[in-house]
Amino acid sequence: MSMGRGSGSVVPAETARVAWAASPKGTPAMVMRDRLQDLFVDNDFVDWFPVDGRHGVAPARLALVSVLQYAENLTDRQAARAVACRIDWKYALGMELTEPGFDHSVLSEFRDRLAEGDRADRLLAVMVERLAEAGLVRARGRQRTDSTHVLAAVRRLSRVELVAETMRVALEALARLDEVWLAGFMPVEWADRYGRSARHERQPTGAAAVRQYVEQVGADGTSLLRAVYGPTGPVGGPGATAVEVLRQVWVQQFWYDESGQLRWREAKLSRARKSREGTTRRRSKQAADDDAEPARVPWSSVEIVSPHDPEARFSHKPGKVEWVGYKDHQTETCDEEQPNLIVHVVTTPAPEQDIGVVGGIHAALAEQQLAPVEHLVDSGYVTPETVHHAAVDHGITIVGPVRQDPRAEERPGFAKDDFHIDWQAETVKCPQGIVSPPWKHTMADRKPRLSVLFRRADCRNCTVRQDCTGNVDGKGRHLLLLPQPLQEIQTRARAQQQTAEWKQRYTLRAGAEATVSETVHAHGLRHCRYRGLAKTHVQHVLTAAGTNIVRLSQHQPDRRRRPRSVLQQLFHAATAD
């Protein structure tokens, strides 16, 4: 199907007359049309469709309908019906009143195209460009970013359910691919074991019974993989997505011991951290005594937790929430006398830390020539490294709290900021006037650091040793410094964020949480409509674009202030006196 025609660059006179007669104050769709004219044009999507073939619905029309659909949180059928029946939508789309709509299935096909490559980001970039041309988005202004967790469209499975359900899904895929081959290979007892979804089956009870059942499922899956990848396997079997997921899950959940026996891996002992990727796990005391570390499942950043959405990941916020899915980062403008509009969206796997997206956000905004002069974020996005790179690479000032010393409670007397650093001599002077030996270069979390260790004799004789070192065994005070430009940023930021001026400046960031609340409750952002990272990102982009439509209609700079009530007039007179 080739690109369609007739995207409605001019609103028909009869459509305009009826629309404004029916809605004198306008609707979000009508206000958007008047303020932005053609939000999307067909040339914005010229490389999305082939040049030959039957003409379909104009891509500019499909894009605008998709945005309006998410602005009102509609299904595909409801959105297609709105195109055919609602006058304000016809006004926004530039359609004749008698013009019919289209089948709802074309919206799903358009989203499939939108999920390819960076097209979703380009769609939002086009909208932001139109908003900037209309003077609604200011270059080098203020922006703020916040994130929220997003639940995948799958059930959360236990590890027992995971292996059984992964096996069943792979068998279902092979049955559709080559049922004759599968019928000739599959043992009879597999029909009872994998005939229904794992959530409908009664799971074994007791640790021994559970391990026996799981290892039986593991042996079944191993034999299936060997047959599929063998010389007599079905054509296209190794390339099936469900089979590849089965292979990956089996690598993550099972291992072979020294005797060649298939074993179930032990659960991981700690949560995933980005800095731990590629590092050796810390050995437990029992493992050290036995001189054998048990095989365990990988970190959450790579562990598949559902065969129905292999890209969804488990994550948690300590003391708040645990979820399987993704994370959405929204960046919006926050300039005075301007609407707060979302200009950038990032979708990441759930365990990925907030700090990892800052550089990409700044690079994307700089490419659009919309990089802010101030970027307000919470502590999850702020490290001395990000503050430094944002200022040097893009001229952006990050406003956000730098993390305080996590071990400050152990040393209540003196923090690292109380010590004087001599960068030339590579030494540190403590508040009592003692100078340390020259520091040593080291690595922490795979990053260069400076290790400063005061002499044991100097600290042992100090009168404030207990408050400074926090120990009673006579060890010297140890400091871990950042490289000079980063350490200076950390020291300066920790001092500034304690002042009233900084706190007042930072209050503007709180509005980002209101945006998260709006997109979650009004537009259904919290729950994925689709499966997979690419389609989830499409949902987030369209949600952001729909939110901008609603906010655009709510922003009326020429609107007069609401008159004061009698009580407000009384309070105003009292404060004036």
N, C-alpha and C positions, 0 to 999 in steps of 0.2 A: 504494500500500500504506500503510495506516495503522499507528499504533503498536500493538505487540503487548501481550499481557497475560501474567501469570503469571511474574514475575521471581524468585519463590522467596524470600520474605521470612523464612520459617521453614524450617529444615533438617528434613526428615522423620526421624522417630525411627529407622526401619530403616536409612536412609542413614547416619545418625550412628553407629549401632552397628557396622555393617559397616566403615565407613571407619576408625574408631579401632581396631577389631579387626585390620584389615589393616595399619594404619600406627600403631602405638602412640605413636611419637614425633612423628607428624604430618608433613605436607609443607608447602611454602610456601603452597600454595593453602588448605590447612586452617587453618594458623596465621593467615593473612590473614583468613579468615572469622571465626575466634574473636575476633580482636583488633579488627576493624572492623565486624563484623556485615554490614550492607548497604553495601558500598563505593559502589555506584551504585544509584539507584532510578529508576523510569520517569519521575518528575516532572522529573528532571534533563535529560530530552531531549524535553520536551513540545512544543517549537517546532521539532523536527527533522522531524516527520512530519505528514501531513494528518490531519484529523479524520475523514474518511470513507474508504471503501475496505476491502479485505480485510485482516484483522488478520494481522500477521506475527510474527516472533520478537520478544520483548520487547527494547527497546533497552538496558535495564540489563544483560540477560543477554549481548547482543552486545558491549557495552563491556567487561564483565568477561572474557569469552572472549578478546577481542582483547588485553587486558592480559596474561592468562595465556599466550597464544600467544607474545607477545614475551618474556615472562619465560623461556620455554624454547626460544625461537628455532625455532618450528615453522612449517610451511607451512599454508595454509588447509585443505588436506585432512587434515593431521595434527591440526590443532586441532579440526576438526569430528568426527573420529573419537575424539579424547580426550573430547569432551563426551558421546559416546554410550557409551564403554567404560570410562573411568577413574573409579574410585570417588571419589578425592580431588577431582576436578573437579566431580562431581555434588554432593559435600558443599559445596564452595565456592559452587556455583550454587543450592543449595537444591532439588535435583531428586530425584524418586523414582528408585529403582534401575532400575525398569522403563521409565522415560520415555526415548523415543528422542531422538536429537539432531536436527540439521538439515543441510540441504545446505550444502556449503562455500562456495557462491557468495554467500550472504548476508553473509559477512564482507567480501568485496570491495565489495559494495553499501554496507555500513555505513561502510567507510573512505572511499568516495566522498562520503557525507554529511559525514563528519568533516573532509574537506578543504575544505569550504565555509566561507568567512569565518574567524572566530576560534574555531570549534568545537573544534579540537584543543587550543587553549590552555584553553578552558573545561573540557574533560574533565580535564586535569591539575589545574586549579584546584579542581575538585570533589574529586578524590582528596586533594589537599593539605589542603583544608578538613576532610575526614573524619579525616585524620591529626592535624590540629591539635586537633580535638575529642577525640581519644583521648589527647591529651597527648604525642604523638610529635614534633610540630613546635612549636618555641617561638618566640613573637613577640619581636622585639628581641633575638635571639640572634646567633650568628655564622654566616656563610655564606661560601662560596668558589666561585669560577667559573673554569672553564678551557674551552678550545676544542680542536677537532680537525678535521682535514680529512676530507671525505666524498667518495668517488668516485662519480660519476654512472654510471648503468646504460647507458653508451654507450662506444663506442670513441673513442679520441683520433685525430682525423683531421688530416692535413696540409692546407694550404690548397688544394692541387690536389684532394685527395679531397673536401674540404668543398664546393666549388662543384659538382663532378660529382654527389655524393650528394644535395645539396640539389635539384638539377635532377631527379634520378630520383625522389625522394620526392614532389615536386610533380606529376610526371607520373602516378605511381601514384595520388595522391589525385584527380586530375582524371579518371583512367580509372574509378575507382569512382563518381565524381559524374556524369559524362556521357561514356561511352565513344564514343558516336556522334560527338559534336562533336570529341573528341580525335582519333579516327581520320581525320576529314576534314581536320584541320589539320596533324597531325604529319608531318614529312618521313620518308621511308623510312629514311634513314641514322640517324635517332635511335634506332631499335630496336637497332642494334649499339652505339651510343655510350652509351645509358642503359638497356640491357636488363637488366644485372646490377648488383649493388652495386659501388661504386667499389673496395672492398677486394679484389674478385675480378678486377679488370681490371689489365692490365699498364700502368703509367704510363709516359709518354714520358720519355726521358733526355736530358740536355743542357738548358742554360738556354733556348736559342732554341726548342727543340721544346716545352718545358714552357709557355713563354709563348704560343706559337702555339696549343697545345691549350686552355689556360685561356681565351684570348680567343675561341676558337671556342665554348666552353661559355658564355661570357658573352654572345656574340651570340645563341645559341640561347635562353638564358633571357630575354633582352630581348625577342625576338620573341614568346615565349610569354606574357610579362606583358602586352605590348601587345594580344595577341589576347584574353586572358582579361578584361582591363579594357575592351576595346573594345565597340562596340555589338552585335556578334554573338557575344560571349562566352557561356559556359555559365551557366545560372541557378545562383546560389550560388557561382560560381567565385571572385570576389573575396573572399568571406567565408571561404573554406577556410583552415584554419590553415597547411597546407603551402604554399599560395600566398603568404600573408602572410610566412611565413618566407623564402621565395624572394625576395620583394621586398626584405626587410631585408638579407639576405645580399648581394644584388647591390649595394645602396647601400653596404655596408661594404667590399666587395671590388673594385668596379669604379668607374671614373669616365670622363668624356668630356674629352678634351683640347681645345685651342683650335680644332682643325680638325673637331671633332665625331666623332673616332675613339674607340671604346670601348677603354679601357686597364685593365690589371690594376694594382691599387694595390700600392705597396711595403710591405714588412713594417715594423712599428713598430720604433723604435730603442731604446726604453726601456720599463720595466715601468709598469703603471698605478699611479697614486697618487690618492687621493681629492682631495687638494689641487690636483691638476692638471686636474680636470674643468672644462670650460668655459674653459680658458686656451689661449693660442696656443702651439703647439709651438716649442721652441727650434730655431733654424735651424742646420744643420750648416755647416761651413766651405766645403765644395764648393758647397752650395746658395747660400751668401752670395756666392760668386764668380760663380756662374751667374745670380744674381738670380732663381732659380726654385726653390721648395720642392716636391719631388715629393709627390704625393698618397699618403697612407699609411692603413693600416687603423686603426680607432679603438682607444681604450684597452680593456684586458681587461674592465673593468667593464660594457661594453656590447656587446662583440664576441661574436656568435653563433659557436660553435665546433662545433656539431653540429645538423643538422636534426631529429634524433630527440629531442633535449631542448634546445629553444631557450633555456631559462632557465639551463642549466649554463654555467659560466664557467671560464676558465683562471686559475690562480694558482700561486704558488710561494712556498716558504720558502727564502730564500737558503742554499745549502749543505745543504739537507735534502731537500726533496721538491717535485716539480711534479705538478699534478693538474688534472683537469677535473671540476668538480662543485660542491660546496657546503661550508659550514662550520657545525659544530654547537657551540653554547655551552650548557653545563650548569651550573646553579647548585644547590648542595646545602648542607644544614645541616652544621655541624661543632661542635655543642655537646657538652660532656662528658656522659657517662652517657646519651646519646641516640643513636639510630641515625642514620647519615648518609643522609638522604633527599633526592632530587632534587626541588626545588620549582619550578623554572622552566627552560624550554628555549627557545632561539632558534635558528632556522635562517636563514642568510644566504647570498647568492651568495659564491663562493669568494674573489673579490678584496676584499670588504668588510673593512675593518680592524676589529680587536677593539674599538677605542675607540668605534666608532659604536653599540654595543649597550648600553653601560653605562646611559645614561639610560633606555632602554626597560625594562631589567631592574628598575631601582629603581622606576620608575613602576608597573609591573605588581605588584611585591611590595607596594608601599605601598597599592595598591588592594585587595589581599587582606588588608591589615593584618598583613603578615608581613615588613615591611622589617627588615633586620638592623641591629644597632647597629654591627657591624664586618663589612666585606666584604673578604675576602682575595683578591687577584688578582695576576697576573703583570704585568710591565712593559708588555705590549701593551695593557692596559686603563687605564693610569695616565697622566694628564697633570695639570698644575695645574688645568686647567679642570674636569675630571671630579671631582677631589677637592673643589674649591670648590662645584660645583653639588650634589654628593651631600650635603655637610654642610649647605648652606643650604636646599635643597629638601626633603630627607627626613631630616635628622639622622643620616646614615650616615657612619661613618668608614672611608674606603678605606685599606686596608693593602696597600701594594705599592710596589715600587721605582720611583722617578721616574728617568727617563732622565738619565744623566750628560751633561756637555758633550761633544757628538760631536767637537769640535775641540780637546779638552784636550791631545792628544799634540802638536799643533802649537805649543802654548804651555805648556810643562812647568812654568814658574815660578809663574804665578798664574792661578787659575781665576776665573770671574765672581764666585763667592762670596767671594773675598778682597777685593773692592772694597766700599767703604762708600757706600751710596746715601742721598742727601739728598732725600727726596720733596717737601719744601717748596720747596727752592731748585731742584729739578729738575736736580741735578748729581750727579756721582759722583766720589769721591776714591779714587785708586789707593793701593796699599800703600806707595808712596814719598811720599805726601802731596800729590801733584799733583791739583788739582781740574779737572774737565773743563768745557768750555763747556756751556750748557744743552742738554739733549737735544731731539731732534726726534721728532715723532710720524710713524710710518710703518706700512706693512702688510707682513706676511710670512705666506705661505700663507693669504692672504685674512683675516688676523686682525690686530687692532691691536697694535702693538709700539712700543717706545721705542728710538730709535737714539742711542747715545752714542759720539761720536768725539773722542778726545783730540787735542790740537794736535800737529801733526807736530814742531814745534820742541821741545815739552816732552819728547816720547818720544825724539827724536834724541839729546838730551843725557843721557838716563837711563843709569845704569850697568848696569841689568838689562834693557835694552831687548830683547835677543835672547831671553831667557827669557820675557818678558812678551808681546811682539807676535809672536814667531815668524818675523819677516821681517828681511831685511838691507837693504831699500831705504829704510829710514827712515820708513815710514808709522807713523801713530799707532795706538794700541790702539783697537779698535772693540768695543763691547758692544751686544748686543741684549737689552733688558729686556722683561719682561712687564708688564702693568698691575700696580699695587701689590699688591692682594690675591693675585694669582696668583704674582707674583715672591716674595712672602713665603712662600707655601706651598712653592714650589720650593726656596728656600734652606733652609727648615726641614726639609723632607723629605730633601734630600740629606745634611744633617748627621745626622739621626736614623738613616737607614738604614745608617750606618757603625758604629753602636753594637752591642754584644753583646746588649743588651736587646731592640732592635728585631729583630735576626736571630733570636733565640729566639722572639719573638712571631710572626714570619713563617713559621716552620717548619711551622705548621699548614696552610699552603696546599698543601704537597706532596701531601696526600691527594687533591686534585682530580685529579691525574694518575693516581692509582690508579683513580678512578671512570671516567676516560676509557678506561683499559686494560680495565676490567671490561666496560664497555658495548661496546667494540670486539671483544674476543675471545670473550666469553660470549654476546653478544646480536647480533652482526653489524652494529654501527652503522656501520662504516667503508664498507660497500658498500650503495649505494641498492638497495632492492627495486623502486622505482617511479621514474617520470620526472616531472619538474616540481617546482618549489619547494614547492607546497602539499602534495603527497603525500609528498614527502621529509620535510617537517615533521611530518606525521602519523606516519611511521615513527619519527622521533626522539622524539616525545611518548610513543608507545606503548612504545618501548624504555626511556625513563625510568620510566614507570609500572611496567613489568615488573621493572626493576631494584629499584624500591622494594619490590615484593612479596618478592623474594628477600632483600633486606636486612632486611625486617621479620621474616622467619622466623629470620634469623641473630642477631637482637638479643634476648637473654634476660637482662634485668637481674637476675633472681633466681638465675641460674645461679651455683653456687659455683665458686671458682677451682680450676683444675686443681692437684692436689697436686704438691709439689716433688719432683723426682728426687733421688737420692742426691748427684749432682754439684752440683745447685743448692743443696742443703742445706749442702754443704761450702763452696761459695763464699759463701753467706750468713753462715756462722759465721766465715769468714776476714775478711770485711769488717766484721762486728760487732766483732771484736777490734781 
